[in-house]
Structures are given as structure tokens and as C-alpha cells.
Amino acid sequence: MTRRYEVVYIFDAALDEAAINERLTRFHALLGADVVPALNHWGKRQLAFPIKRRETGYYVIAQFEAEPSVLPEFERAIKLDESVVRFLTVLKGPEPPAVVPTAAVGAAEDDDS
């Protein structure tokens, strides 16, 4: 059973975009041939605090569906790459239900009376 995941990468800001895309392709190849992640390049950003003596990083967010069994090897490959300053993988749950404003609910109850 596949699950939805989101990964936030912070790459070394000294890398160019072509080198970052090459690394992303290599990482995502470990997830399986049928996995096509949705990538969102945020670009270079100031870090909130220095990480490994770096003040800036290149942010990329990827969303994909994969089997949970492939994640350990995927994360191991990311950890071994020295150009990745930090990363975080999270499990995306189902979309939350739509929120109905309480004023609309109260008006609907008044109409029923």
C-alpha cells in the first residue's frame, strides 16, 4: 500500500540548480520507477540559525507516493550526500474535511425552526 510523503531538503547554497536537480533525480530513483514527485523549488533562503557553519541554503520540497519499505534506503542515500545540509520526511495524512464557518451553521439551525 502506497502512502503520501513530503520531503523538505536544504541543500548547500553553493550548488547550482543543475547539480541539485541531478541529486534529486538520483534520490527519487530509489523510490521506484513509477514514482514522479511534485517538486517545488523555493530557492536560496536565509537560515534561521547557522547549520554546519552555513548561513543560507537552497530549499526544495517534494511530494510523492511510495511504499514505506523503500524509505530507509532513500533516507540513507540523503544522509550520505554531503551537499544536503538538512532534510525532513513527513507522512502526509488524508486531506482534512472542509471547515464550515460557525455563523453559517447557526443560521442553518435558525432556518429549520
N, C-alpha and C positions, 0 to 999 in steps of 0.2 A: 504494500500500500504506500503510495507516494504521499509526501507531506509538503506543505509550503514553507519555505525558509527565506530569510532575508539576511544578507551578509553586508556589513559595513567594513570597507577596507580603508586604511590610511596608509598610503604609500609615501616613500621618501619624495619630497618636493623637487629634488634634483633630477628625477627621471622625467623624460619627455612622454607625451601621450602614447606614442607608438610602443614604447617599451612597457608601459602599463597595460596596454591592450594585449600585448603578447603574453604577459604574465597572467592576465585574466583568462585568456583563451586556454592556457595550459592548466590553470586551476579548474576551470569549468569542464575541461575534457575528462577529469577524474570523476565527475558526477554521472557520466553516461552520455552516450551518443545522442539520445533523444532529448536531452535537457538543453533548452535555449533560455538562458537567463535574460531578464529585463534589466538593462544597465542604466544607471543614472550617474553621470559624471558631474560631481559638484565642483571639481577643480581644486585649485590651491586655496587653502584656508589657514588662518592663524589658529594654532592650537591653544587650548585654554591654559595649558601648562606644558613645559618642555617634556618631551618624551625622547629618550635616548639622545639628549642634547640637541634636539631639533625643535625649532620654533614654529615651522609651518609643515603642512602635509597636504597630499593630494587625496581627496576623498572620492570614493566610488561606492555606490550602493547597488547591490544585485539582488533580484528576487527570482526564485526558481522553485520548481518542484522536483523532489528526488526521494529515493529510498533512504531511510535512516541508516542503513548499513554502510553506505558509501561515505558518510560524513567523517568518520575517524581518519581515513586516508586523505580526504580533501583538506581537513584542518591540519594534518601533519605536514602536508606539502606547503601550506601557507606559513606555518611556523618556521619551516626550514629556509624560506626565502628571506634574505636579509633586507630586501627593499621594502618589505611590509613592516611598517612601524607598529601598527596595531590593527586588530580585526575583531569583529564580534559577529557570531552567528546566532540568530534567534529563530525560534519556531513561530511561524505566523498562524494564529488560530483562524477560525471562521470569522467572516465579517460580522461585526456587532449589528443587532437589529436596529432599524431606523428609530430614532427618538422622536416621540410626538410631544410637542410643547404642552405643558400642563394647562395653559389657558384654553387650548383647543379641546382638551379632554373635558374640562369643566363646562364649556359651552355646549358640548355634545350631550352631557348629562342633563343640563337645564332644558334642552330641547325635547328630551324624552318625557319630561314631567307633564 
